[in-house]
């Protein structure tokens, strides 16, 4: 389903909803949605009409039964091609405007990343730490600040899970391509037989919502406190400063223990909860709009394998664009520009492939 087809379906669904006014409570937001979608749908009709007329003219010229008519068709074709190009520009601008309106709920300069070890035991936990180092160094190269919010380390020095925040310079626009399952293939240092192990790590990229955009009912929360076991030494262990929050309606669980006070950890945990609820809302909206697999890079679900790191071949492969880079060590040291740029270019081509002038 192309992006214009998705928007048409979204518009049709909205109009169907508006045909039952007795069931509607959010008139203001629906009215704004209708206005934005209607602009695109009207321009889409204009664009399709131009394409239809171009095909008709092409048929007249090809048949060449009437030279005068064929000449008129050729003259009109020039004008139609100019109109088509202008319509493409208008559609891209309107689609960008629509996406900008959807992004109004998020803070451009703040994104929460969660790395979680999956299949593979200790080896998965160790590679989760490798990814944390990779993203930290990449952030430094882009002048993006990184702050650890919560972490669960293993005795071997790996991470079962680590949650951190990136701030400054719109980190979400870059990091959103990292959401999904990362697979690593290598021989662990503890493997005496030289056997290759395959492990998986999931990465969630959560844009942080603006204050007040995500409503949470305090009655829906279950809070538990305990003594922090994270950084801070004896100070954090003198009293209960760590917190665990369960959002009962969704079943989402968040924890925070790296701040020095209970209140700070509570605020941190709530910001992570808001980001997870925003992701849940977005995922449900996308699933409602289309049941088939989404083609856009930026909507990769966490269950999808997006990338493989193969140490034996010094290779990193991104499966969404079927492209490989044979410089694994440099990439793990934070040199992600080549991959991110390739994903951005692919997404741009895919997004507008149905409205590009042939």
Phi, psi and omega in degrees: 000123180287166181297325178291324177294321177297316180294321177299317180294319178299319179293315179298318179297320179294317180296325177295319179294320181290343178283356177237070185301334182292343182259001187260134177241335185257061185300318185297312181292323179293324178297320178293318178299316181299317182298314181294314182292322183297322178300316182290316182298319179294319178291326177298319178296319179297316180298315180293326177294319178297316179299320179297315180293325177296320178294320179297316179296322179297322179294319179297314181296320182295319182290323176053035178280332182230104184300320181295316179294322179296320179295320177297322180294321179295319179296317181292330182301319179301314180295319181293322179295323176295318179294323180295316179299319179294321179295322177299314179299318180296318180297317179298319180295317182291322178294319176298321178297319179297314180294325177296322179293323179291328182278358183298341182280344186256156174274117184301328187262017184213125181221140179254130180245136176236121176251127184229126177292136179249233180291139176126001175059227183300323181296322177294319180296320179294321180287332173300321177292324176298319179293321177301315179295319180299313181291325179296315180291323177297317179298318179301321181292340180254011181058041177252131179281144178236131177226124177289127179263321182198145180207149177233101185270158176257166180295335181277358179096007178268186178233124170290320177204143175215135179240130180218161181247139172251133181229149179086145171061038173048064182296333183296325181298335178263315189281344182299337179286350183270354183290125179143193182262127177255130182249137178239136177235113180199168177266114180296153180299333182274355182276107184282333183273002179072020182281137180282131177254143175245125181231161179231148179223133178260142178237126175250133179244112190242106175297134183281126181291153172293153181303131176087352182282330178249117182271126177238126177278118180307331180292343181273359186254139171247122184249135176231138178244154177202173178285135181289142177245011183270198180301151179126350175065215186296331185303312185285345182268355180289332181214169183282106180242341179283152182220146175233126182240131176248124174268102190301316182299324183260340184081006180288134179242131176230150178226158174207133181217359187273350177276165185273346180231159179298318181297318179296319178294324178295316180297319179296314181298320180293324178293323176293319178299315179300318180296321180290324177292323176296317178298319180297316179299314182296317180297317180295323180293318179295318181294328178289321182289326182207135182270332181286167182297135182285139184271338183289137179303315189292352183253021181300128179278159186292341181279350184271134175283118184255334188208148176236136176248106183253107186288327182295327182258005182054040191236139170239124181241127173262116188284343180289329180243003177052050180232143182238152176232130183258062180205056188301315184298317179297320179296317179293343175271011173102003181275077184262359186304316182300317181290311182300316180297319180295320179293320179297315180296319179296315181298319179298317179295317182292320184300318187251017187295337180271356179231029177263135181293127179287000000 
